[in-house]
Amino acid sequence: MDTLLYLGPLVLLALLAFNFYQNNHPKLALLVILIGIYIVYSHETGHTAGEFSDELMKSAEKEADDIAKNYRYDEEKINKVEK
């Protein structure tokens, strides 16, 4: 059952890419091929775009927390907190 969920969309994307290419839409065909490559990559490695965005947001939150700890806002001025 899992192989159908994996191979089904790849076959569909291959048919779409072929159809777009035959109808003189090479940019759409290339886009569909790239989507297929992403599906294969994420299936083989386990890395997804969601993981990347989660790591990016955690990094941004950590930097924002560091800035909030080291600086404060006083009447239109941002001052560094002395430790």
C-alpha beads as a LAMMPS data file, in Angstrom:
LAMMPS data file: protein, C-alpha beads

83 atoms
82 bonds

1 atom types
1 bond types

-500.0 500.0 xlo xhi
-500.0 500.0 ylo yhi
-500.0 500.0 zlo zhi

Masses

1 110.0

Atoms # bond

1 1 1 0.000 0.000 0.000
2 1 1 2.823 2.416 0.821
3 1 1 4.438 1.857 -2.554
4 1 1 1.213 2.946 -4.276
5 1 1 1.212 6.156 -2.271
6 1 1 4.807 6.768 -3.349
7 1 1 4.807 5.539 -6.946
8 1 1 1.311 6.753 -7.855
9 1 1 2.102 10.473 -7.685
10 1 1 5.421 9.911 -9.480
11 1 1 3.664 8.192 -12.383
12 1 1 1.059 10.955 -12.456
13 1 1 3.785 13.620 -12.472
14 1 1 5.620 11.810 -15.279
15 1 1 2.438 11.759 -17.361
16 1 1 1.807 15.443 -16.641
17 1 1 5.375 16.372 -17.591
18 1 1 5.080 14.411 -20.845
19 1 1 1.728 16.042 -21.618
20 1 1 3.021 19.556 -20.897
21 1 1 6.088 18.949 -23.047
22 1 1 4.031 17.610 -25.949
23 1 1 1.767 20.676 -25.783
24 1 1 4.700 23.114 -25.940
25 1 1 4.797 24.044 -22.263
26 1 1 8.413 23.171 -21.380
27 1 1 8.491 25.427 -18.304
28 1 1 5.535 23.617 -16.772
29 1 1 7.088 20.280 -17.702
30 1 1 10.299 21.299 -15.939
31 1 1 8.334 22.419 -12.867
32 1 1 6.545 19.070 -12.690
33 1 1 9.867 17.220 -13.033
34 1 1 11.342 19.286 -10.194
35 1 1 8.354 18.438 -7.996
36 1 1 8.941 14.759 -8.763
37 1 1 12.611 15.097 -7.851
38 1 1 11.627 16.698 -4.540
39 1 1 9.237 13.820 -3.795
40 1 1 11.952 11.244 -4.476
41 1 1 14.530 13.203 -2.427
42 1 1 12.242 13.631 0.581
43 1 1 11.206 9.969 0.452
44 1 1 14.771 8.663 0.242
45 1 1 16.378 10.972 2.803
46 1 1 13.494 11.760 5.124
47 1 1 14.264 15.485 4.916
48 1 1 11.308 17.693 4.089
49 1 1 10.695 21.373 3.531
50 1 1 8.754 21.427 6.813
51 1 1 11.820 20.374 8.776
52 1 1 13.870 23.100 7.119
53 1 1 11.315 25.789 7.949
54 1 1 11.065 24.541 11.553
55 1 1 14.846 24.796 11.965
56 1 1 14.803 28.264 10.433
57 1 1 12.074 29.459 12.807
58 1 1 13.852 28.009 15.863
59 1 1 17.034 29.816 14.852
60 1 1 15.161 33.106 14.385
61 1 1 13.432 32.738 17.766
62 1 1 16.751 32.044 19.492
63 1 1 18.341 35.149 17.960
64 1 1 15.310 37.264 18.884
65 1 1 15.498 36.025 22.486
66 1 1 19.213 36.899 22.647
67 1 1 18.531 40.391 21.337
68 1 1 15.642 40.867 23.781
69 1 1 17.893 39.867 26.702
70 1 1 20.768 42.156 25.717
71 1 1 18.885 45.305 24.689
72 1 1 16.039 47.396 26.051
73 1 1 13.900 50.226 24.686
74 1 1 13.944 53.523 26.617
75 1 1 12.083 56.554 25.236
76 1 1 12.924 56.252 21.544
77 1 1 16.362 54.769 22.209
78 1 1 17.632 51.243 22.235
79 1 1 20.268 50.723 24.895
80 1 1 22.481 47.756 25.533
81 1 1 21.889 46.212 28.945
82 1 1 24.984 46.356 31.140
83 1 1 25.732 43.145 32.948

Bonds

1 1 1 2
2 1 2 3
3 1 3 4
4 1 4 5
5 1 5 6
6 1 6 7
7 1 7 8
8 1 8 9
9 1 9 10
10 1 10 11
11 1 11 12
12 1 12 13
13 1 13 14
14 1 14 15
15 1 15 16
16 1 16 17
17 1 17 18
18 1 18 19
19 1 19 20
20 1 20 21
21 1 21 22
22 1 22 23
23 1 23 24
24 1 24 25
25 1 25 26
26 1 26 27
27 1 27 28
28 1 28 29
29 1 29 30
30 1 30 31
31 1 31 32
32 1 32 33
33 1 33 34
34 1 34 35
35 1 35 36
36 1 36 37
37 1 37 38
38 1 38 39
39 1 39 40
40 1 40 41
41 1 41 42
42 1 42 43
43 1 43 44
44 1 44 45
45 1 45 46
46 1 46 47
47 1 47 48
48 1 48 49
49 1 49 50
50 1 50 51
51 1 51 52
52 1 52 53
53 1 53 54
54 1 54 55
55 1 55 56
56 1 56 57
57 1 57 58
58 1 58 59
59 1 59 60
60 1 60 61
61 1 61 62
62 1 62 63
63 1 63 64
64 1 64 65
65 1 65 66
66 1 66 67
67 1 67 68
68 1 68 69
69 1 69 70
70 1 70 71
71 1 71 72
72 1 72 73
73 1 73 74
74 1 74 75
75 1 75 76
76 1 76 77
77 1 77 78
78 1 78 79
79 1 79 80
80 1 80 81
81 1 81 82
82 1 82 83
